[in-house]
Amino acid sequence: MFIFMEKRNHKSQFEYVGRNADDRPLFLSTRDEKIFRLLDPEHGYHYLPSNWIRAFVGGDELRVAKRLGRLAREPHGFLERRQDWYKHGIYSRTTKADVHLGERRVRDRDPFAHRLLEDLVQASIALGLKSFPDLQLIPWLDLAATGKIPQATIESSEPHAIPLASGKLIPDGKPFAIKHGNAWRFILGKEIDRGTEPLSTGHARRSIRQKFEHYAECFSNKLYTRHYGFPNSIVLFITTSPKRMASMMELCGEVIGPCSYLLFAHTTDWANAPRFPPPNGDMLGPFERVGHPPFNLATFGET
C-alpha cells in the first residue's frame, strides 16, 4: 500500500491533499486522458481509489499512484484527491479536465460515501466481467446510441425518471446491460443502502417500503419497457450488512411476495472502513432473491 500524505490534525475524516505547487511542465499522456475519461462524473465513475484506477488503465501501481498525485497538484489541478490514513487516495475529475476533453459534465449532489459505494459496486461489476471474454458491458451512453431507446426518453429533461401513478422512480446510477452473443440482460439501476433510510415510515420521507412499492408498480406494468424499450430488467439492492439485507428481503416478501427482479447483496461501507478492498469482481454475484434461487450477473441467472 502506498500512502501519499503528511501528518495533519485529525479533526476531519478526510484530508484534501495533492495541492502543493509543482512548477515542472506537465505533458498529458494517453493514459492521463484515459484516467480522465474513466473518472467521468456524469457517465463513468465520480470517485475511485488509486489502486482501482490502475486496475482499469494498467501500468505499474506505484508509478500510476505518483502520476495521479501529480495530476492533482497545483498548478495542474486535473484531479481532486481525498486521502484518509492508511488508505489509497481517492480521485475525482475536476472541471479543468472537462475543459481539456472538450466535455461539459454535470456533477450530482449525492453524499460522498453514498456515491463512492455506488462507484465501487459498478467498478466491481465492470472488472469482474473482464474475466468473461464472451460478456460485454454496455453502459448507458452505448445503450442510448443503439437507436432502440424511445426518443422521448432520450430528449427528456429527466431521462432516468420513470413516471408512476404514484410519482416517479429514479434508481441510483444509470441503466446498463450485459450482452452475451444475441442475449441481453438489462439492469434498470442500483439501490445503494447505507442504512440511512428507514425500512418503513408513515412520513413523506422515502423508505425502503416505498421503493419496493414503486418497483412493484414499475415491473407489474412493465414500465421499464415503455420508458427504455428494455424487454427485461432487474434491479440491484446493495446494503452494508447481512442483517440489514435480511430485513430488507423480509420486507420485500411482505410487500411484493416472491420476487425475481429485485436482487440483494451486502458489502462493506467502504468510506468508513479502515482499508479499501483490492480491485475485484465480487459484485457479479451471487445475489439473493425472495422466493427464487440466487442470481449471478455473469451467467444471466441462477447459480
C-alpha positions in Angstrom: 0.0 0.0 0.0 1.2 3.4 -0.8 0.5 6.5 1.3 0.9 9.9 -0.1 0.2 12.4 2.7 1.9 14.1 5.5 0.7 14.0 9.1 -2.0 16.5 9.8 -4.6 17.1 12.5 -7.4 14.5 13.0 -10.3 16.9 13.2 -11.8 15.7 9.9 -12.0 12.2 8.4 -10.6 13.2 5.1 -7.7 15.3 4.2 -7.7 17.2 0.9 -4.1 16.9 -0.3 -2.1 17.0 -3.5 -2.3 20.8 -3.8 1.4 21.6 -3.3 3.0 23.6 -6.1 4.6 21.7 -9.0 6.3 24.0 -11.3 7.7 21.4 -13.7 6.0 21.3 -17.1 3.3 18.6 -17.3 2.7 16.9 -20.6 -0.5 14.8 -20.7 -0.2 11.3 -21.9 -2.7 8.9 -23.5 -3.0 7.2 -20.1 -3.7 10.5 -18.4 -6.6 11.1 -20.8 -7.8 7.5 -20.2 -7.9 8.3 -16.5 -9.9 11.5 -17.1 -12.4 9.6 -19.2 -12.7 6.8 -16.6 -13.4 9.4 -13.9 -16.4 10.9 -15.8 -18.7 12.2 -13.1 -21.8 12.0 -15.3 -21.2 8.9 -17.4 -18.5 7.0 -15.5 -17.1 7.0 -12.0 -17.2 10.1 -9.8 -14.8 8.6 -7.2 -12.3 5.7 -7.4 -9.3 4.8 -5.2 -5.9 4.9 -6.9 -5.5 1.1 -7.0 -8.9 0.7 -8.7 -7.9 3.3 -11.3 -4.8 1.4 -12.0 -6.8 -1.8 -12.5 -8.7 -0.1 -15.3 -5.8 1.8 -17.0 -2.9 -0.6 -16.4 0.7 0.3 -15.6 2.9 0.0 -12.5 0.9 0.6 -9.4 3.4 2.9 -7.7 4.0 5.0 -10.9 0.3 5.3 -11.5 -0.2 6.4 -7.9 2.5 9.0 -8.2 1.1 10.2 -11.5 -2.4 10.6 -10.0 -0.9 12.7 -7.2 0.9 15.0 -9.8 -2.3 15.4 -11.9 -4.0 16.6 -8.7 -1.3 19.1 -7.6 -1.3 22.8 -8.5 -1.0 24.3 -10.9 -2.2 21.2 -12.8 -5.5 20.5 -10.9 -6.9 18.0 -13.4 -7.9 15.8 -10.5 -9.1 16.2 -6.9 -7.7 13.9 -4.2 -9.1 12.8 -0.9 -6.8 10.9 1.5 -7.5 9.2 4.8 -4.9 7.5 7.0 -3.6 4.2 5.7 -5.9 4.2 2.7 -5.3 4.7 -1.0 -6.1 8.2 -2.3 -9.5 8.7 -3.8 -9.6 10.7 -7.0 -12.2 12.6 -8.9 -12.1 14.6 -12.1 -12.2 18.4 -12.0 -13.8 20.9 -14.4 -10.3 21.6 -15.7 -10.2 18.0 -17.1 -13.7 18.5 -18.5 -12.4 21.5 -20.5 -9.3 19.6 -21.6 -11.5 16.9 -23.1 -14.0 19.4 -24.5 -16.8 17.9 -22.4 -19.4 19.5 -20.2 -20.3 17.4 -17.2 -23.0 17.6 -14.6 -21.9 16.5 -11.1 -24.6 15.0 -8.9 -25.1 16.1 -5.3 -25.1 12.6 -3.7 -23.2 12.4 -0.4 -19.6 11.3 -0.9 -19.9 8.0 1.0 -23.0 7.0 -1.0 -21.5 7.9 -4.4 -18.2 6.2 -3.5 -20.0 2.9 -2.6 -22.1 3.1 -5.8 -19.0 3.7 -7.9 -17.1 0.7 -6.3 -20.1 -1.6 -6.9 -20.2 -0.6 -10.6 -16.5 -0.8 -10.9 -16.5 -4.3 -9.4 -19.1 -5.4 -11.9 -17.0 -4.0 -14.8 -13.8 -5.5 -13.6 -15.5 -8.9 -12.9 -16.8 -9.0 -16.5 -13.2 -8.7 -17.8 -12.8 -12.3 -16.7 -15.5 -13.4 -19.1 -14.4 -12.6 -22.7 -17.8 -13.6 -24.1 -19.6 -11.0 -22.0 -19.8 -7.3 -22.8 -20.7 -4.4 -20.5 -23.0 -1.9 -22.3 -23.1 1.4 -20.4 -25.9 3.9 -20.8 -24.3 6.0 -23.5 -23.9 3.0 -25.7 -27.5 1.9 -25.0 -28.7 5.3 -26.0 -26.7 5.1 -29.2 -28.4 1.8 -30.3 -31.4 3.7 -31.5 -33.7 1.4 -29.6 -34.3 3.8 -26.6 -37.5 5.8 -27.2 -36.6 9.3 -28.4 -39.0 10.8 -25.9 -36.8 9.3 -23.1 -33.5 10.5 -24.7 -34.8 14.0 -25.1 -36.4 14.2 -21.6 -35.1 16.6 -19.0 -35.2 13.6 -16.6 -34.4 10.6 -18.9 -33.9 8.3 -15.9 -37.1 9.2 -14.0 -39.7 6.5 -14.8 -43.2 8.0 -14.4 -45.5 6.2 -12.0 -49.1 6.7 -11.0 -47.7 7.4 -7.5 -44.9 9.8 -8.7 -41.7 8.7 -10.3 -39.0 6.1 -9.9 -35.3 7.1 -10.1 -32.8 4.3 -9.2 -29.2 5.1 -8.2 -27.0 5.2 -11.3 -27.9 4.8 -14.9 -29.2 1.7 -16.6 -26.7 -0.6 -18.3 -26.7 -4.0 -19.9 -24.6 -7.2 -20.1 -24.5 -8.8 -23.5 -23.7 -12.4 -24.4 -24.0 -13.0 -28.1 -27.5 -12.0 -29.0 -28.7 -12.3 -25.4 -29.1 -9.1 -23.3 -29.7 -8.7 -19.6 -30.7 -5.1 -18.7 -30.1 -3.7 -15.3 -32.5 -0.9 -14.6 -30.3 0.6 -11.9 -29.0 0.1 -8.4 -30.3 1.0 -4.9 -27.4 1.8 -2.6 -28.5 1.4 1.0 -26.1 2.5 3.8 -28.8 2.1 6.5 -29.7 5.8 6.4 -33.3 5.3 5.2 -36.0 3.6 7.4 -37.4 0.3 6.2 -40.9 1.7 6.7 -42.3 5.1 7.7 -45.6 6.9 7.7 -43.9 10.2 6.9 -43.2 11.7 3.5 -39.5 10.8 3.7 -38.6 7.9 1.4 -38.5 4.5 2.9 -37.4 1.1 1.6 -41.1 0.0 1.7 -42.0 2.8 -0.7 -39.2 1.8 -3.0 -40.5 -1.7 -3.1 -44.0 -0.4 -3.8 -42.7 1.7 -6.7 -40.7 -1.2 -8.2 -43.8 -3.4 -7.9 -45.8 -0.9 -9.9 -43.0 -0.5 -12.4 -42.5 -4.2 -13.0 -46.1 -5.3 -12.9 -46.9 -2.8 -15.7 -43.5 -3.3 -17.5 -43.0 0.5 -17.3 -39.3 -0.1 -18.0 -40.2 -1.4 -21.4 -42.4 1.7 -22.1 -39.7 4.1 -20.8 -36.5 2.4 -22.1 -37.6 -0.2 -24.6 -36.0 -2.9 -22.4 -37.5 -6.4 -22.9 -36.3 -7.5 -19.5 -34.9 -5.8 -16.4 -33.6 -6.4 -12.9 -32.6 -4.0 -10.0 -29.6 -4.5 -7.7 -30.1 -3.7 -4.0 -26.8 -3.3 -2.2 -26.6 -2.7 1.5 -23.9 -2.8 4.1 -24.6 -5.7 6.5 -26.1 -9.2 6.2 -28.6 -8.3 9.0 -29.9 -5.3 7.1 -30.1 -7.3 3.9 -32.1 -10.0 5.6 -34.5 -7.4 7.0 -34.9 -5.8 3.5 -35.6 -9.2 1.9 -38.2 -10.0 4.6 -39.9 -6.7 3.9 -39.8 -7.3 0.2 -41.6 -10.6 0.8 -44.3 -8.7 2.7 -44.7 -6.0 0.1 -44.3 -7.9 -3.1 -44.0 -11.6 -2.3 -41.7 -13.9 -4.3 -39.7 -11.5 -6.5 -37.4 -12.5 -9.3 -36.4 -9.0 -10.4 -35.0 -7.5 -7.2 -31.5 -8.8 -6.4 -29.9 -8.4 -2.9 -26.3 -8.3 -1.8 -24.3 -6.8 1.0 -20.8 -5.3 1.2 -18.7 -3.1 3.4 -19.5 0.6 3.7 -16.1 1.4 2.3 -15.9 5.1 3.0 -16.0 4.3 6.7 -13.7 1.2 6.6 -10.0 1.2 7.6 -9.0 -0.1 4.2 -10.3 -0.3 0.6 -10.7 -3.7 -0.9 -8.4 -4.7 -3.7 -9.9 -4.3 -7.2 -12.3 -7.2 -7.6 -15.3 -8.6 -9.4 -17.2 -9.6 -6.3 -20.3 -7.8 -7.2 -21.2 -10.1 -10.1 -23.0 -12.3 -7.5 -24.5 -14.4 -6.4 -27.3 -12.1 -5.5 -30.1 -13.3 -3.2 -33.7 -13.2 -4.2 -37.0 -13.6 -2.4 -38.6 -16.9 -3.3 -36.2 -17.5 -6.1 -32.7 -19.1 -6.5 -29.7 -16.8 -6.3 -28.7 -14.8 -9.4 -25.3 -14.3 -11.0 -24.8 -11.5 -13.5 -22.1 -13.4 -15.3 -24.4 -16.4 -16.0 -27.6 -14.3 -16.6 -29.4 -16.3 -14.0 -29.3 -19.0 -11.4 -26.1 -20.0 -9.8 
